Amino acid sequence: MNWRDDIHLYLPKYLSEESTKELIKNIGEFPNNISNSLYTNYLYDTHTVFQGDGLKSLKIINLPDMKIGEAPSIILSNTCDIEPSNKRPFPSQVCYAPIFRLEKYIDSLKQSDFFTNHESLNQHIERLKQQHITQILYLPIGGGLEYEGIVFLDRINNCQNRSISRDNMKQNRLFSLSNYGHYLLLTKLSIHFSRLQEKVDRNLGIAL
């Protein structure tokens, strides 16, 4: 059995047959197709905030610095958890992370002494663009994103769900991820937060 047979176990069951075939095709072409398959315009006119949506401006804080700024950000919360029509006995918070310009990141690396030569720096950027760096999500130009972006998955912010207006989503949304882009985001989140290969034995041990 090859990966194309096994992958069906891990694909969303709600997709049409055509969408499933397209998703499998895109997964098989990873990472060479990231620049042209990550976004969709299918959800452009909806008022829903979807997981993986890029929004033009959300409040950002980087503790312990108390200064609050604003930045383009990607939504990390599950779509259902932040859907206002899903009533809960507690208020939902929206988790998101800022989108940084790849160009500025490269400039900062050039000014540091971490990489000793251009070749090692270029290899790092190439690995980043191929999604091989587990805590960084690479975002190519596309949708309303006019620059190459990166998201550090360890720099998560949150805000009250009601603070994001659904009435002007068409104006505030930079992009929505395609089925392939969403699958890639979930894979990156899973690897970053849920690795079983941490090489730590958590044996029950002796009760205290």
QUISULQUI-V872974 format. One record per residue. PHI is phi as a letter, one per 20 degrees, with the letter a starting at -180 (none if undefined). OMEGA is omega in radians with two decimals (none if undefined). NEAR is the number of other C-alpha atoms within 12 Angstrom. Layout:
PHI & OMEGA & NEAR
PHI & OMEGA & NEAR
//
This chain:
none & 3.14 & 7
e & -3.04 & 8
f & -3.14 & 13
f & 3.05 & 19
f & -3.11 & 13
f & -3.00 & 11
f & 3.14 & 20
g & 3.12 & 19
f & -3.01 & 12
d & 3.13 & 17
e & 3.08 & 27
f & -3.05 & 20
e & -3.06 & 12
e & -3.10 & 10
f & 3.04 & 17
f & 3.13 & 13
g & 3.14 & 14
f & -3.14 & 12
f & 3.11 & 18
f & 3.12 & 25
f & 3.14 & 21
f & 3.12 & 19
f & 3.12 & 31
f & 3.10 & 28
f & -3.13 & 21
f & 3.11 & 27
f & 3.14 & 29
f & -3.12 & 19
e & 3.11 & 18
f & 0.04 & 23
d & -3.01 & 24
f & -3.07 & 18
d & -3.04 & 22
f & -3.03 & 31
f & -3.05 & 26
c & -3.07 & 21
c & -2.96 & 31
e & -2.99 & 36
d & 3.07 & 33
c & 3.00 & 25
d & -3.07 & 21
f & -3.06 & 13
d & -2.94 & 24
g & -3.01 & 26
e & -3.11 & 20
e & 3.14 & 20
e & -3.12 & 21
e & 2.97 & 30
e & -3.08 & 41
e & 3.00 & 34
g & -3.11 & 36
n & 3.07 & 43
f & 2.96 & 47
e & 3.10 & 44
d & -3.00 & 37
f & -3.05 & 29
b & 3.01 & 26
c & -3.13 & 32
f & -3.10 & 27
c & 3.01 & 26
c & -3.11 & 21
c & -3.07 & 19
f & 0.16 & 12
e & 3.04 & 7
f & -3.05 & 9
e & -3.14 & 9
f & 3.13 & 11
d & 3.10 & 14
d & 3.08 & 17
c & -3.12 & 19
b & 2.95 & 25
g & -3.03 & 31
b & 3.08 & 42
d & -3.12 & 47
f & 3.13 & 44
d & 3.14 & 40
f & 3.06 & 30
f & -3.09 & 24
g & -3.09 & 24
f & -3.09 & 19
f & -3.11 & 24
d & 3.07 & 33
f & -3.06 & 25
g & -3.11 & 24
f & 3.08 & 15
e & -3.03 & 14
f & 3.13 & 12
c & 3.11 & 13
f & 3.14 & 6
b & 3.13 & 12
f & 3.13 & 18
e & 3.00 & 25
d & 3.09 & 24
d & 3.09 & 34
e & -3.10 & 33
b & 3.12 & 39
c & -3.11 & 40
f & 3.06 & 38
e & 3.13 & 42
e & 3.06 & 30
f & 3.11 & 26
g & -3.12 & 27
g & 3.13 & 17
f & 3.10 & 16
f & 3.13 & 24
f & 3.11 & 25
f & 3.14 & 13
f & 3.11 & 16
f & 3.13 & 21
f & -3.12 & 21
e & 3.11 & 15
e & 3.12 & 13
d & -3.10 & 12
f & 3.14 & 14
e & -3.03 & 18
e & 3.13 & 14
b & -3.10 & 15
f & -3.09 & 16
f & -3.14 & 12
f & 3.07 & 16
f & -3.14 & 23
f & 3.10 & 17
f & 3.10 & 17
f & -3.13 & 24
f & 3.11 & 29
f & 3.10 & 19
f & 3.11 & 19
f & -3.11 & 29
f & 3.09 & 29
e & 3.09 & 26
m & -3.12 & 33
e & 3.11 & 22
e & -2.87 & 23
f & -3.07 & 28
e & 3.12 & 26
c & 3.03 & 34
e & 3.11 & 43
e & 3.12 & 38
d & 3.10 & 44
f & 3.03 & 33
f & 3.14 & 23
r & -3.06 & 26
m & 3.05 & 29
e & 3.13 & 27
e & -3.01 & 30
e & 3.13 & 18
b & 3.04 & 21
f & -3.08 & 27
c & 3.03 & 33
c & 3.12 & 36
c & 3.03 & 38
e & -3.06 & 31
f & 3.08 & 31
d & -3.14 & 20
c & -3.03 & 24
e & 3.01 & 27
d & 3.02 & 30
b & 3.08 & 27
b & 3.09 & 23
f & -3.11 & 20
g & -3.07 & 28
f & -3.14 & 18
f & 3.07 & 18
d & -3.10 & 30
f & 3.08 & 22
e & -3.06 & 23
f & -3.11 & 16
d & -3.11 & 17
f & -3.13 & 25
f & 3.14 & 24
e & -3.03 & 19
e & -3.07 & 30
e & 3.04 & 38
e & -3.11 & 36
a & 2.90 & 40
c & -3.13 & 42
f & 3.00 & 39
f & 3.04 & 32
g & 3.13 & 35
f & 3.12 & 36
f & 3.12 & 36
f & 3.11 & 36
f & 3.11 & 28
f & 3.11 & 36
g & -3.13 & 36
f & 3.10 & 28
f & 3.13 & 24
f & 3.12 & 29
f & -3.13 & 30
f & -3.13 & 17
f & -3.08 & 22
f & -3.02 & 23
d & -2.91 & 16
c & -3.13 & 14
f & 3.08 & 15
e & -3.08 & 12
e & -3.14 & 10
e & 3.07 & 11
m & 3.07 & 7
c & 3.11 & 8
e & -3.11 & 9
d & 3.12 & 9
g & -3.10 & 7
g & 3.06 & 7
m & -3.10 & 7
e & 3.12 & 6
f & -3.14 & 5
e & none & 4
//
